[in-house]
Structures are given as C-alpha cells and as structure tokens.
C-alpha cells in the first residue's frame, strides 16, 4: 500500500519505519523544508528519534501535495495544535490525492479554540474522506526498535475499510486492533495524558506507591465517567487507548506527561518547564481544554479539577492532593 505520513516527530517517524519494514511504499513528509532536507541527508531523525536510521525504502517528502498523490492511507502525525494547519494543506492537495481512502490521526487532545477532537477537525476541513485515529501504549522508540506493541485503530467508516487499514498497519511486533468507537478512543488517548501528569506529581512529591496506585485507580474511574458523558463507550476506556495507555504514560520513564508532572511536583515552575520545549506536553493543554468541557457538561471530575488548579492557578501540589484526601467519604463504585 502507498502510505503518506505527514509530520516527522518521534511517533510519525517510528510509524514510517515500521510501515517500511512491512514493505509498504512510505513517504515521510515533515512540516518544515529544512527538516526534510536534513532527514533526506542523514537518513535519521536526529531531532526527535535519534539512533534509528533507514534506507532508501523510506522516501522523504518536502511538500504535502506530491507526498499524498498516490497514497491510499494518509497519516497525520502532528500535535493537536498543528492539526488544523495540516488539514488546510491536505485540503488544498485533496484533488491530487485521488487514491486516498482514509486519513488517520496520531495526535491526542482537544483543540483549544473550538474544543474539537482531532477527527472533528479533519471531518470539518477534509469532509469527503473516512477518518480514523490510532491510539494506545506506543512509545515511539520501542515501536521503531521493534519491541512488541499493541494499539487500536478506531473509525466510524465501514468495517471493511477499517479492517483493510488495520491489516495494512498490522505486522511484525505491532499488533493492531480495531474499534468503531472513534469518540471513545480519542477521549481515552487525550484524558490519559492529563492523569499521567498526576502520576508524575506523585513521583515528584515522593508520595509513594500507595498514593500513585490510588490516584490512578480513581483517575481511571473518572476517565470512564467523563468519557461516557461525552459520548464514548465505557468498555473502550478499559482497552488499549484507555487503561493501557494510562499505565504506559504514567509509569514510563520516557513519558513527557509523567516527567512534566514529576518536575512540577519537585517545585519547578510550569512556565519554565514549557518554555523552549522541542516536544509537546499534550496533557497540559488537554487539562485546560477538558476543564472547559467539564464546566459545560457538568461532569464530576475532582482529580481533573485539582490538576487544573495546580497547572493553571498556581495551587501548590501538596495542597491539591490534600484537598482530594479531605473530600467527604463515599462508597467505592464503578
């Protein structure tokens, strides 16, 4: 299959390398021309995924239009804040992408201005094509290195089309499941980043394993409750894009969200941690976005509320954790 991966961060690059090993015709197209020239010369993504070189089977594109010209599957591998720009460029090149059957997003979160999920943005700007989302516990370096990984491809398209794309993505050490709950899969992938920041706070505050386990257990309950209120299916959050991704992102030493939370727990300033970052802490923006959504829908999310207070209102982490412990007693239920 001819596949275009638009965006050359760590995850996009790792997926392109994986797909090339499956003998697909892969074009990796970064956002910036200078990055494309560097990738074409070095045959390695030294900025975002160093140590994983590739051969001539991965083509490097300089512009979206030629990259998507013969692609059946188009992967958008960018942070949520850049997705609208990517979709605008894809829409401008849509007439040339006559073979395209599905657009799959890798980004997680919610657009701050519209509070839209990735699939909603794609459907708005590129309305005449099926949309999917690939999510799950998938550290880019492990995928690039061929470590066993399982993810889920979600789409509301006809099952036969989703199954075809599932088969194209699946292979080697990467196992791909499929789901029709696009809403739930996107919500799980976004919300777990928020709660992984909380897990990092536990690490930074050295609260211990008991506290971290308790926080994550209650975070999962909160994810399910909020996710269902926003249109997802409860069982989705017990799958790869929910609890699976929550575990990986909350315990992985590589996790940007967990590491960010740990640094905040140690007393570092949020503004200092965000300044001049090359990579995005997706959970930071998602915390603000879903806090706004919660205010509209009225869901009960005490952990999210306290994380928002820490990150956006300057509340001390220990004070916020204390507020959670001081809540009125209730039965445990799911």
Secondary structure, 3 states (H helix, E strand, C coil): CEEEEECCCHHHHHHHHHHHHCCCEEEEECCCHHHHHHHHHHCEECCCEEEEECCCCEEEECCHHHHCCCCCEEEECCCHHHHHHHHHHHHHCCCCCCCCCEEEECCCCCCCCCCCCHHHHHHHHCCCCEEEEEECCCCHHHHHCCCCEEEEEEECCCHHHHHHHHHHHCECCEEEEEECCHHHHHHHHHHHHHHHHHHHHHHHCCCCHHHHHHHHHHHHHHHHHHHHHCCCCHHHHHCHHHHHHHHHHHHCCCCHHHHHHHHHHCCCCHHHHHCCCCCCCHHHHHHHHHHHHHHHHCCCCHHHHHHHHHHHHCCCHHHHHHHHHCCCCCCCCC
